[in-house]
Amino acid sequence: MTQAIIIIAIIAAVLGAGALAVRRFLRSEVSMLFSQILRAFRNGEADFTSEIEKPRSLSDMTSVLLPRLREDFPGFSLEQFYGQAKSYALSVLEKDGPVRLHKTALSAYDRKAPEKTITVQLSAERGSGENKKQLRCEMKAQNTELIEQLEKDYVTGLNCPNCGAPLDLGSVRCRYCGTSFRNPPKLDWTFFDLHDV
């Protein structure tokens, strides 16, 4: 008799847990999504081109990286930088046909290396109609003047010519000896390594 009660209690517990799991699933976002898809099919509104129309999302770290860039490059203009980035991207991407750019974002900044490399992501659209394709591209950028200095084996922007102390990139005065400098690096950028991600 007690074994029968235990078995009935176990079955009731399993059924109760199963009912609770079903109730949670029916309230979940997955269930709502399935019901919306079924409703769209019933009403003849199912449209599989929406994903083709929608721009790809980006890894946008602009709000975090912009203060660091302005610290290293006083006078850094995000609009000017994005303009140069878009011009470069279009010059490369339009070789395969017309391209429309949707959004540009800063996604990474390596400030430790002497080259100070910025990673930029863009969402783009190529083609039209059924041939339309959404792209997410990534490319690198480095300060043109700094790269020229590194190639010539002298970097006036990283070490003080008077005392040899390390300098903050773009500084106009050495914080150790007070030596003044004529010009901080120009804010022109060299873009490279454009690829799909």
C-alpha positions, 0 to 999 in steps of 0.5 A, a space after each residue: 500500500 505504501 509503495 503505491 502511495 509513493 509511486 503515485 506521489 512520484 508520478 504527481 511530482 513529475 506531472 507537476 514539474 512537467 506542467 510547470 515547464 510547459 507553462 514557463 515555455 508558453 510564457 517565454 519569448 521563444 513561444 511568443 516568436 513561434 506564435 508570431 511566425 505561425 500567425 504570419 503564415 496563416 495571414 500570408 504575411 510571412 516575409 523572409 526578405 526582412 533579414 536581407 533588408 536589415 543592416 548588420 549590427 556592429 561591435 560599437 565601442 565608440 563611447 569607450 574608445 573616443 576619450 582615449 583617442 582624444 587623450 592620445 590625439 588632441 583635436 581628434 575629430 570623430 566626424 573627420 575620421 569617419 569621413 576618411 574611413 568611409 572614403 577608403 571603404 568605398 574605394 575598396 568595396 565599390 570595385 565589385 559594384 555599387 555599395 551603400 554604407 549604413 553605419 560606422 563605429 570604432 570597435 577597438 584601439 591598441 594604444 600600447 603599440 607604437 603604431 596606435 592602431 584603431 579598428 573600425 567596423 562598417 555595415 554596408 549594403 551591396 546590390 539590389 533586389 534579390 541580389 542585395 547583400 548586407 555586409 559587416 566589414 572591419 579595417 585598421 587605421 594608423 596615424 599617417 605622420 606617426 607611421 612615417 616617423 616610425 619608418 624613418 627610425 625617428 619618433 619625435 612624437 614618442 620621446 622628448 628630443 631634449 631629455 629622452 623621456 617618454 611622451 604622450 602622443 600629441 603632447 606639445 610640451 614634455 612633462 619632465 623637462 618642459 621642452 616645447 614642440 612645434 606641432 603635434 601629429 597631424 590627424 590624417 589616417 592610413 587605412 588598411 586590411 579591409 575585410 568581411 567579418 
